[in-house]
Amino acid sequence: MADPLLPSTETVIKGAKTYARDLAERVAATFLQAFVGGLVLTQPFDIGMWQAAGVAGVAAAGALVKGIVARWRDVTHSASLAKGV
């Protein structure tokens, strides 16, 4: 007999997959956006491509931490801090 207070295992697995896909997409998008932004700034500010990649990595790590905090803050299937997402 199923416990009425706990979700089914299927719900938990689907929720984890949804959350992981959402978080991976956000981290990858943040890295690409920061990397392209860094490459645009390499010429005027005389920084190298690898420094731009490092900046993008830091931005992506920030997105990862934010997504994990969002998961801890509210049990949802999203990496967003916005309510109802």
Backbone as JSON Lines, residues from 0, in Angstrom:
{"i":0,"aa":"M","n":[0.84,-1.18,0.0],"ca":[0.0,0.0,0.0],"c":[0.89,1.25,0.0]}
{"i":1,"aa":"A","n":[0.55,2.2,-0.82],"ca":[1.36,3.41,-0.97],"c":[1.08,4.39,0.17]}
{"i":2,"aa":"D","n":[2.14,5.05,0.61],"ca":[2.01,6.06,1.65],"c":[1.44,7.33,1.02]}
{"i":3,"aa":"P","n":[0.33,7.88,1.53],"ca":[-0.27,9.07,0.91],"c":[0.58,10.33,1.06]}
{"i":4,"aa":"L","n":[1.57,10.32,1.96],"ca":[2.4,11.5,2.17],"c":[3.63,11.56,1.27]}
{"i":5,"aa":"L","n":[3.98,10.44,0.64],"ca":[5.16,10.39,-0.21],"c":[4.76,10.28,-1.68]}
{"i":6,"aa":"P","n":[5.51,10.95,-2.56],"ca":[5.22,10.82,-3.99],"c":[5.64,9.45,-4.49]}
{"i":7,"aa":"S","n":[5.08,9.05,-5.61],"ca":[5.47,7.77,-6.18],"c":[6.9,7.85,-6.71]}
{"i":8,"aa":"T","n":[7.55,6.7,-6.83],"ca":[8.94,6.7,-7.33],"c":[9.01,7.21,-8.77]}
{"i":9,"aa":"E","n":[7.98,6.95,-9.55],"ca":[7.95,7.45,-10.93],"c":[7.96,8.98,-10.95]}
{"i":10,"aa":"T","n":[7.21,9.6,-10.04],"ca":[7.18,11.06,-9.97],"c":[8.55,11.6,-9.58]}
{"i":11,"aa":"V","n":[9.2,10.96,-8.64],"ca":[10.52,11.42,-8.19],"c":[11.54,11.3,-9.31]}
{"i":12,"aa":"I","n":[11.54,10.19,-10.03],"ca":[12.5,9.98,-11.11],"c":[12.25,10.96,-12.25]}
{"i":13,"aa":"K","n":[10.99,11.15,-12.63],"ca":[10.68,12.11,-13.69],"c":[11.06,13.52,-13.26]}
{"i":14,"aa":"G","n":[10.82,13.86,-12.0],"ca":[11.17,15.18,-11.49],"c":[12.66,15.41,-11.5]}
{"i":15,"aa":"A","n":[13.43,14.41,-11.12],"ca":[14.89,14.54,-11.11],"c":[15.43,14.7,-12.53]}
{"i":16,"aa":"K","n":[14.87,13.95,-13.48],"ca":[15.31,14.07,-14.87],"c":[14.99,15.46,-15.41]}
{"i":17,"aa":"T","n":[13.79,15.96,-15.11],"ca":[13.39,17.29,-15.57],"c":[14.3,18.36,-14.99]}
{"i":18,"aa":"Y","n":[14.57,18.25,-13.69],"ca":[15.44,19.21,-13.02],"c":[16.84,19.17,-13.59]}
{"i":19,"aa":"A","n":[17.4,17.98,-13.77],"ca":[18.77,17.84,-14.29],"c":[18.88,18.41,-15.7]}
{"i":20,"aa":"R","n":[17.88,18.15,-16.55],"ca":[17.9,18.68,-17.92],"c":[17.81,20.2,-17.9]}
{"i":21,"aa":"D","n":[16.94,20.75,-17.03],"ca":[16.76,22.19,-16.91],"c":[18.06,22.84,-16.44]}
{"i":22,"aa":"L","n":[18.68,22.26,-15.41],"ca":[19.91,22.82,-14.88],"c":[21.05,22.75,-15.88]}
{"i":23,"aa":"A","n":[21.19,21.62,-16.57],"ca":[22.25,21.47,-17.58],"c":[22.09,22.5,-18.7]}
{"i":24,"aa":"E","n":[20.86,22.7,-19.13],"ca":[20.61,23.69,-20.18],"c":[20.99,25.09,-19.72]}
{"i":25,"aa":"R","n":[20.64,25.44,-18.5],"ca":[20.95,26.78,-17.97],"c":[22.46,26.99,-17.83]}
{"i":26,"aa":"V","n":[23.17,25.97,-17.34],"ca":[24.61,26.1,-17.16],"c":[25.31,26.22,-18.51]}
{"i":27,"aa":"A","n":[24.92,25.39,-19.48],"ca":[25.52,25.45,-20.81],"c":[25.24,26.8,-21.48]}
{"i":28,"aa":"A","n":[24.01,27.28,-21.37],"ca":[23.66,28.57,-21.98],"c":[24.44,29.7,-21.33]}
{"i":29,"aa":"T","n":[24.59,29.66,-20.01],"ca":[25.36,30.69,-19.32],"c":[26.82,30.68,-19.78]}
{"i":30,"aa":"F","n":[27.4,29.47,-19.9],"ca":[28.79,29.37,-20.35],"c":[28.94,29.96,-21.75]}
{"i":31,"aa":"L","n":[28.07,29.56,-22.66],"ca":[28.18,30.06,-24.04],"c":[27.99,31.57,-24.13]}
{"i":32,"aa":"Q","n":[27.03,32.09,-23.39],"ca":[26.79,33.54,-23.42],"c":[28.0,34.29,-22.85]}
{"i":33,"aa":"A","n":[28.52,33.8,-21.73],"ca":[29.67,34.48,-21.13],"c":[30.92,34.34,-22.0]}
{"i":34,"aa":"F","n":[31.09,33.18,-22.64],"ca":[32.25,32.97,-23.49],"c":[32.2,33.89,-24.71]}
{"i":35,"aa":"V","n":[31.05,33.98,-25.35],"ca":[30.92,34.88,-26.5],"c":[31.12,36.33,-26.06]}
{"i":36,"aa":"G","n":[30.54,36.69,-24.92],"ca":[30.75,38.04,-24.4],"c":[32.21,38.31,-24.1]}
{"i":37,"aa":"G","n":[32.89,37.3,-23.53],"ca":[34.32,37.45,-23.25],"c":[35.14,37.59,-24.51]}
{"i":38,"aa":"L","n":[34.8,36.81,-25.54],"ca":[35.54,36.92,-26.8],"c":[35.36,38.29,-27.44]}
{"i":39,"aa":"V","n":[34.18,38.85,-27.31],"ca":[33.94,40.19,-27.86],"c":[34.8,41.21,-27.13]}
{"i":40,"aa":"L","n":[35.04,40.98,-25.83],"ca":[35.81,41.94,-25.05],"c":[37.32,41.69,-25.07]}
{"i":41,"aa":"T","n":[37.77,40.59,-25.69],"ca":[39.21,40.3,-25.68],"c":[40.03,41.36,-26.39]}
{"i":42,"aa":"Q","n":[39.56,41.86,-27.5],"ca":[40.32,42.85,-28.26],"c":[40.39,44.19,-27.54]}
{"i":43,"aa":"P","n":[39.26,44.79,-27.15],"ca":[39.37,46.12,-26.51],"c":[40.08,46.1,-25.16]}
{"i":44,"aa":"F","n":[39.97,45.01,-24.41],"ca":[40.58,44.97,-23.08],"c":[41.85,44.13,-23.02]}
{"i":45,"aa":"D","n":[42.31,43.67,-24.18],"ca":[43.58,42.95,-24.31],"c":[43.68,41.76,-23.33]}
{"i":46,"aa":"I","n":[42.64,40.91,-23.35],"ca":[42.71,39.67,-22.59],"c":[42.7,38.51,-23.57]}
{"i":47,"aa":"G","n":[43.24,37.39,-23.17],"ca":[43.35,36.24,-24.06],"c":[42.07,35.42,-24.1]}
{"i":48,"aa":"M","n":[42.03,34.53,-25.09],"ca":[40.87,33.66,-25.24],"c":[40.69,32.77,-24.03]}
{"i":49,"aa":"W","n":[41.79,32.26,-23.45],"ca":[41.68,31.37,-22.3],"c":[41.2,32.11,-21.07]}
{"i":50,"aa":"Q","n":[41.54,33.38,-20.96],"ca":[41.01,34.18,-19.86],"c":[39.5,34.38,-20.04]}
{"i":51,"aa":"A","n":[39.08,34.57,-21.28],"ca":[37.65,34.69,-21.56],"c":[36.93,33.38,-21.23]}
{"i":52,"aa":"A","n":[37.57,32.26,-21.54],"ca":[36.98,30.96,-21.21],"c":[36.9,30.79,-19.69]}
{"i":53,"aa":"G","n":[37.9,31.27,-18.97],"ca":[37.87,31.21,-17.5],"c":[36.73,32.03,-16.92]}
{"i":54,"aa":"V","n":[36.53,33.21,-17.47],"ca":[35.4,34.04,-17.04],"c":[34.08,33.33,-17.3]}
{"i":55,"aa":"A","n":[33.98,32.7,-18.46],"ca":[32.76,31.96,-18.8],"c":[32.56,30.78,-17.85]}
{"i":56,"aa":"G","n":[33.64,30.12,-17.48],"ca":[33.55,29.01,-16.53],"c":[33.07,29.45,-15.17]}
{"i":57,"aa":"V","n":[33.56,30.59,-14.72],"ca":[33.09,31.14,-13.43],"c":[31.6,31.48,-13.51]}
{"i":58,"aa":"A","n":[31.18,32.06,-14.61],"ca":[29.76,32.38,-14.78],"c":[28.91,31.11,-14.8]}
{"i":59,"aa":"A","n":[29.38,30.07,-15.48],"ca":[28.64,28.81,-15.53],"c":[28.59,28.16,-14.15]}
{"i":60,"aa":"A","n":[29.68,28.24,-13.39],"ca":[29.68,27.7,-12.03],"c":[28.68,28.45,-11.15]}
{"i":61,"aa":"G","n":[28.59,29.75,-11.35],"ca":[27.58,30.54,-10.63],"c":[26.17,30.11,-10.98]}
{"i":62,"aa":"A","n":[25.93,29.82,-12.25],"ca":[24.61,29.34,-12.66],"c":[24.3,27.98,-12.04]}
{"i":63,"aa":"L","n":[25.32,27.12,-11.94],"ca":[25.15,25.81,-11.33],"c":[24.78,25.95,-9.85]}
{"i":64,"aa":"V","n":[25.5,26.79,-9.13],"ca":[25.22,27.01,-7.71],"c":[23.82,27.58,-7.53]}
{"i":65,"aa":"K","n":[23.44,28.54,-8.37],"ca":[22.1,29.13,-8.28],"c":[21.03,28.08,-8.51]}
{"i":66,"aa":"G","n":[21.25,27.19,-9.46],"ca":[20.28,26.14,-9.74],"c":[20.14,25.16,-8.6]}
{"i":67,"aa":"I","n":[21.25,24.85,-7.94],"ca":[21.2,23.94,-6.79],"c":[20.5,24.63,-5.62]}
{"i":68,"aa":"V","n":[20.8,25.9,-5.39],"ca":[20.12,26.64,-4.32],"c":[18.62,26.71,-4.59]}
{"i":69,"aa":"A","n":[18.24,26.9,-5.84],"ca":[16.81,26.94,-6.18],"c":[16.14,25.62,-5.84]}
{"i":70,"aa":"R","n":[16.83,24.53,-6.06],"ca":[16.28,23.2,-5.75],"c":[16.14,23.02,-4.24]}
{"i":71,"aa":"W","n":[17.13,23.48,-3.47],"ca":[17.07,23.37,-2.02],"c":[15.98,24.26,-1.44]}
{"i":72,"aa":"R","n":[15.82,25.44,-2.04],"ca":[14.88,26.43,-1.52],"c":[13.44,25.97,-1.65]}
{"i":73,"aa":"D","n":[13.12,25.38,-2.77],"ca":[11.75,24.97,-3.03],"c":[11.79,23.69,-3.84]}
{"i":74,"aa":"V","n":[11.11,22.67,-3.37],"ca":[11.15,21.38,-4.05],"c":[10.27,21.46,-5.29]}
{"i":75,"aa":"T","n":[10.91,21.76,-6.42],"ca":[10.23,21.83,-7.71],"c":[11.08,21.07,-8.71]}
{"i":76,"aa":"H","n":[10.63,21.03,-9.91],"ca":[11.38,20.36,-10.97],"c":[12.05,21.38,-11.88]}
{"i":77,"aa":"S","n":[12.43,22.51,-11.29],"ca":[13.03,23.58,-12.05],"c":[14.26,24.12,-11.32]}
{"i":78,"aa":"A","n":[15.18,24.67,-12.05],"ca":[16.35,25.31,-11.47],"c":[16.16,26.8,-11.36]}
{"i":79,"aa":"S","n":[14.92,27.26,-11.45],"ca":[14.61,28.68,-11.4],"c":[14.28,29.11,-9.98]}
{"i":80,"aa":"L","n":[14.66,30.32,-9.62],"ca":[14.29,30.89,-8.33],"c":[12.91,31.57,-8.39]}
{"i":81,"aa":"A","n":[12.37,31.73,-9.57],"ca":[11.06,32.36,-9.72],"c":[9.97,31.45,-9.17]}
{"i":82,"aa":"K","n":[8.99,32.04,-8.52],"ca":[7.88,31.27,-7.98],"c":[7.01,30.73,-9.1]}
{"i":83,"aa":"G","n":[6.56,29.5,-8.96],"ca":[5.62,28.91,-9.9],"c":[6.23,28.35,-11.17]}
{"i":84,"aa":"V","n":[7.56,28.35,-11.26],"ca":[8.21,27.82,-12.47],"c":[8.5,26.35,-12.28]}
